[in-house]
Amino acid sequence: MLVNTSVLVTVSVANMARIRAGAATEVSVKLNIRSSR
């Protein structure tokens, strides 16, 4: 049980990191598009 919970926690943390990274990249791309125009 402890092993399963630890795996779930690591997966959830990895997903959060991916979501945060994706949001950051989207914001940077939008800012770049606005500045280029």
PDB file with one MODEL, atoms N, CA, C and O in Angstrom:
MODEL        1
ATOM      1  N   MET A   1       0.841  -1.204   0.000  1.00  0.00           N
ATOM      2  CA  MET A   1       0.000   0.000   0.000  1.00  0.00           C
ATOM      3  C   MET A   1       0.877   1.255   0.000  1.00  0.00           C
ATOM      4  O   MET A   1       0.621   2.195  -0.752  1.00  0.00           O
ATOM      5  N   LEU A   2       1.902   1.267   0.837  1.00  0.00           N
ATOM      6  CA  LEU A   2       2.757   2.458   0.899  1.00  0.00           C
ATOM      7  C   LEU A   2       3.428   2.703  -0.445  1.00  0.00           C
ATOM      8  O   LEU A   2       3.568   3.846  -0.880  1.00  0.00           O
ATOM      9  N   VAL A   3       3.844   1.615  -1.102  1.00  0.00           N
ATOM     10  CA  VAL A   3       4.505   1.783  -2.398  1.00  0.00           C
ATOM     11  C   VAL A   3       3.529   2.385  -3.403  1.00  0.00           C
ATOM     12  O   VAL A   3       3.890   3.283  -4.162  1.00  0.00           O
ATOM     13  N   ASN A   4       2.294   1.890  -3.406  1.00  0.00           N
ATOM     14  CA  ASN A   4       1.299   2.406  -4.352  1.00  0.00           C
ATOM     15  C   ASN A   4       1.030   3.889  -4.103  1.00  0.00           C
ATOM     16  O   ASN A   4       0.958   4.674  -5.047  1.00  0.00           O
ATOM     17  N   THR A   5       0.883   4.270  -2.840  1.00  0.00           N
ATOM     18  CA  THR A   5       0.605   5.678  -2.537  1.00  0.00           C
ATOM     19  C   THR A   5       1.777   6.548  -2.965  1.00  0.00           C
ATOM     20  O   THR A   5       1.573   7.634  -3.508  1.00  0.00           O
ATOM     21  N   SER A   6       2.994   6.090  -2.730  1.00  0.00           N
ATOM     22  CA  SER A   6       4.166   6.887  -3.116  1.00  0.00           C
ATOM     23  C   SER A   6       4.205   7.069  -4.624  1.00  0.00           C
ATOM     24  O   SER A   6       4.535   8.150  -5.111  1.00  0.00           O
ATOM     25  N   VAL A   7       3.870   6.020  -5.366  1.00  0.00           N
ATOM     26  CA  VAL A   7       3.863   6.123  -6.830  1.00  0.00           C
ATOM     27  C   VAL A   7       2.802   7.123  -7.267  1.00  0.00           C
ATOM     28  O   VAL A   7       3.048   7.943  -8.151  1.00  0.00           O
ATOM     29  N   LEU A   8       1.622   7.061  -6.654  1.00  0.00           N
ATOM     30  CA  LEU A   8       0.553   8.001  -7.015  1.00  0.00           C
ATOM     31  C   LEU A   8       0.992   9.433  -6.731  1.00  0.00           C
ATOM     32  O   LEU A   8       0.735  10.334  -7.529  1.00  0.00           O
ATOM     33  N   VAL A   9       1.649   9.641  -5.602  1.00  0.00           N
ATOM     34  CA  VAL A   9       2.108  10.991  -5.251  1.00  0.00           C
ATOM     35  C   VAL A   9       3.116  11.486  -6.278  1.00  0.00           C
ATOM     36  O   VAL A   9       3.029  12.627  -6.731  1.00  0.00           O
ATOM     37  N   THR A  10       4.070  10.640  -6.649  1.00  0.00           N
ATOM     38  CA  THR A  10       5.085  11.061  -7.619  1.00  0.00           C
ATOM     39  C   THR A  10       4.435  11.369  -8.962  1.00  0.00           C
ATOM     40  O   THR A  10       4.808  12.338  -9.623  1.00  0.00           O
ATOM     41  N   VAL A  11       3.474  10.560  -9.367  1.00  0.00           N
ATOM     42  CA  VAL A  11       2.793  10.795 -10.649  1.00  0.00           C
ATOM     43  C   VAL A  11       2.026  12.109 -10.600  1.00  0.00           C
ATOM     44  O   VAL A  11       2.072  12.890 -11.550  1.00  0.00           O
ATOM     45  N   SER A  12       1.323  12.356  -9.503  1.00  0.00           N
ATOM     46  CA  SER A  12       0.554  13.600  -9.382  1.00  0.00           C
ATOM     47  C   SER A  12       1.495  14.802  -9.406  1.00  0.00           C
ATOM     48  O   SER A  12       1.191  15.808 -10.048  1.00  0.00           O
ATOM     49  N   VAL A  13       2.624  14.712  -8.721  1.00  0.00           N
ATOM     50  CA  VAL A  13       3.595  15.811  -8.711  1.00  0.00           C
ATOM     51  C   VAL A  13       4.123  16.042 -10.120  1.00  0.00           C
ATOM     52  O   VAL A  13       4.268  17.185 -10.553  1.00  0.00           O
ATOM     53  N   ALA A  14       4.411  14.961 -10.836  1.00  0.00           N
ATOM     54  CA  ALA A  14       4.914  15.096 -12.207  1.00  0.00           C
ATOM     55  C   ALA A  14       3.859  15.762 -13.081  1.00  0.00           C
ATOM     56  O   ALA A  14       4.188  16.613 -13.907  1.00  0.00           O
ATOM     57  N   ASN A  15       2.601  15.385 -12.909  1.00  0.00           N
ATOM     58  CA  ASN A  15       1.528  16.000 -13.703  1.00  0.00           C
ATOM     59  C   ASN A  15       1.426  17.490 -13.394  1.00  0.00           C
ATOM     60  O   ASN A  15       1.269  18.301 -14.307  1.00  0.00           O
ATOM     61  N   MET A  16       1.512  17.856 -12.118  1.00  0.00           N
ATOM     62  CA  MET A  16       1.446  19.270 -11.754  1.00  0.00           C
ATOM     63  C   MET A  16       2.585  20.035 -12.408  1.00  0.00           C
ATOM     64  O   MET A  16       2.384  21.142 -12.906  1.00  0.00           O
ATOM     65  N   ALA A  17       3.785  19.451 -12.410  1.00  0.00           N
ATOM     66  CA  ALA A  17       4.933  20.113 -13.030  1.00  0.00           C
ATOM     67  C   ALA A  17       4.682  20.297 -14.520  1.00  0.00           C
ATOM     68  O   ALA A  17       4.986  21.351 -15.078  1.00  0.00           O
ATOM     69  N   ARG A  18       4.130  19.277 -15.162  1.00  0.00           N
ATOM     70  CA  ARG A  18       3.843  19.389 -16.602  1.00  0.00           C
ATOM     71  C   ARG A  18       2.826  20.488 -16.858  1.00  0.00           C
ATOM     72  O   ARG A  18       2.994  21.289 -17.778  1.00  0.00           O
ATOM     73  N   ILE A  19       1.765  20.531 -16.046  1.00  0.00           N
ATOM     74  CA  ILE A  19       0.724  21.550 -16.236  1.00  0.00           C
ATOM     75  C   ILE A  19       1.321  22.941 -16.040  1.00  0.00           C
ATOM     76  O   ILE A  19       1.062  23.846 -16.833  1.00  0.00           O
ATOM     77  N   ARG A  20       2.116  23.113 -14.991  1.00  0.00           N
ATOM     78  CA  ARG A  20       2.721  24.430 -14.739  1.00  0.00           C
ATOM     79  C   ARG A  20       3.644  24.813 -15.883  1.00  0.00           C
ATOM     80  O   ARG A  20       3.628  25.958 -16.333  1.00  0.00           O
ATOM     81  N   ALA A  21       4.447  23.871 -16.357  1.00  0.00           N
ATOM     82  CA  ALA A  21       5.375  24.157 -17.456  1.00  0.00           C
ATOM     83  C   ALA A  21       4.588  24.523 -18.708  1.00  0.00           C
ATOM     84  O   ALA A  21       4.947  25.466 -19.413  1.00  0.00           O
ATOM     85  N   GLY A  22       3.518  23.782 -18.989  1.00  0.00           N
ATOM     86  CA  GLY A  22       2.708  24.070 -20.178  1.00  0.00           C
ATOM     87  C   GLY A  22       2.096  25.454 -20.085  1.00  0.00           C
ATOM     88  O   GLY A  22       2.094  26.191 -21.071  1.00  0.00           O
ATOM     89  N   ALA A  23       1.574  25.825 -18.918  1.00  0.00           N
ATOM     90  CA  ALA A  23       0.965  27.146 -18.750  1.00  0.00           C
ATOM     91  C   ALA A  23       2.021  28.229 -18.935  1.00  0.00           C
ATOM     92  O   ALA A  23       1.754  29.247 -19.574  1.00  0.00           O
ATOM     93  N   ALA A  24       3.207  28.027 -18.388  1.00  0.00           N
ATOM     94  CA  ALA A  24       4.280  29.014 -18.518  1.00  0.00           C
ATOM     95  C   ALA A  24       4.663  29.186 -19.982  1.00  0.00           C
ATOM     96  O   ALA A  24       4.860  30.311 -20.442  1.00  0.00           O
ATOM     97  N   THR A  25       4.770  28.090 -20.713  1.00  0.00           N
ATOM     98  CA  THR A  25       5.147  28.184 -22.127  1.00  0.00           C
ATOM     99  C   THR A  25       4.052  28.898 -22.909  1.00  0.00           C
ATOM    100  O   THR A  25       4.354  29.707 -23.786  1.00  0.00           O
ATOM    101  N   GLU A  26       2.785  28.614 -22.608  1.00  0.00           N
ATOM    102  CA  GLU A  26       1.687  29.284 -23.314  1.00  0.00           C
ATOM    103  C   GLU A  26       1.738  30.784 -23.067  1.00  0.00           C
ATOM    104  O   GLU A  26       1.577  31.573 -23.998  1.00  0.00           O
ATOM    105  N   VAL A  27       1.961  31.181 -21.825  1.00  0.00           N
ATOM    106  CA  VAL A  27       2.024  32.609 -21.495  1.00  0.00           C
ATOM    107  C   VAL A  27       3.186  33.261 -22.230  1.00  0.00           C
ATOM    108  O   VAL A  27       3.031  34.345 -22.792  1.00  0.00           O
ATOM    109  N   SER A  28       4.342  32.619 -22.234  1.00  0.00           N
ATOM    110  CA  SER A  28       5.514  33.194 -22.906  1.00  0.00           C
ATOM    111  C   SER A  28       5.253  33.314 -24.401  1.00  0.00           C
ATOM    112  O   SER A  28       5.632  34.313 -25.013  1.00  0.00           O
ATOM    113  N   VAL A  29       4.615  32.315 -24.996  1.00  0.00           N
ATOM    114  CA  VAL A  29       4.323  32.370 -26.436  1.00  0.00           C
ATOM    115  C   VAL A  29       3.370  33.521 -26.726  1.00  0.00           C
ATOM    116  O   VAL A  29       3.570  34.257 -27.692  1.00  0.00           O
ATOM    117  N   LYS A  30       2.338  33.689 -25.906  1.00  0.00           N
ATOM    118  CA  LYS A  30       1.388  34.785 -26.117  1.00  0.00           C
ATOM    119  C   LYS A  30       2.100  36.126 -26.001  1.00  0.00           C
ATOM    120  O   LYS A  30       1.865  37.023 -26.811  1.00  0.00           O
ATOM    121  N   LEU A  31       2.969  36.272 -25.001  1.00  0.00           N
ATOM    122  CA  LEU A  31       3.697  37.533 -24.837  1.00  0.00           C
ATOM    123  C   LEU A  31       4.594  37.777 -26.044  1.00  0.00           C
ATOM    124  O   LEU A  31       4.702  38.911 -26.509  1.00  0.00           O
ATOM    125  N   ASN A  32       5.238  36.738 -26.556  1.00  0.00           N
ATOM    126  CA  ASN A  32       6.113  36.891 -27.718  1.00  0.00           C
ATOM    127  C   ASN A  32       5.308  37.327 -28.931  1.00  0.00           C
ATOM    128  O   ASN A  32       5.758  38.180 -29.697  1.00  0.00           O
ATOM    129  N   ILE A  33       4.125  36.755 -29.115  1.00  0.00           N
ATOM    130  CA  ILE A  33       3.283  37.119 -30.265  1.00  0.00           C
ATOM    131  C   ILE A  33       2.867  38.587 -30.146  1.00  0.00           C
ATOM    132  O   ILE A  33       2.903  39.319 -31.135  1.00  0.00           O
ATOM    133  N   ARG A  34       2.478  39.016 -28.962  1.00  0.00           N
ATOM    134  CA  ARG A  34       2.060  40.409 -28.779  1.00  0.00           C
ATOM    135  C   ARG A  34       3.228  41.350 -29.032  1.00  0.00           C
ATOM    136  O   ARG A  34       3.063  42.374 -29.694  1.00  0.00           O
ATOM    137  N   SER A  35       4.402  41.017 -28.515  1.00  0.00           N
ATOM    138  CA  SER A  35       5.565  41.895 -28.674  1.00  0.00           C
ATOM    139  C   SER A  35       5.995  41.944 -30.139  1.00  0.00           C
ATOM    140  O   SER A  35       6.419  42.993 -30.623  1.00  0.00           O
ATOM    141  N   SER A  36       5.890  40.821 -30.846  1.00  0.00           N
ATOM    142  CA  SER A  36       6.316  40.789 -32.252  1.00  0.00           C
ATOM    143  C   SER A  36       5.402  41.687 -33.082  1.00  0.00           C
ATOM    144  O   SER A  36       5.870  42.360 -34.001  1.00  0.00           O
ATOM    145  N   ARG A  37       4.103  41.706 -32.770  1.00  0.00           N
ATOM    146  CA  ARG A  37       3.172  42.561 -33.507  1.00  0.00           C
ATOM    147  C   ARG A  37       3.443  44.025 -33.171  1.00  0.00           C
ATOM    148  O   ARG A  37       2.765  44.913 -33.688  1.00  0.00           O
TER     149      ARG A  37
ENDMDL
END
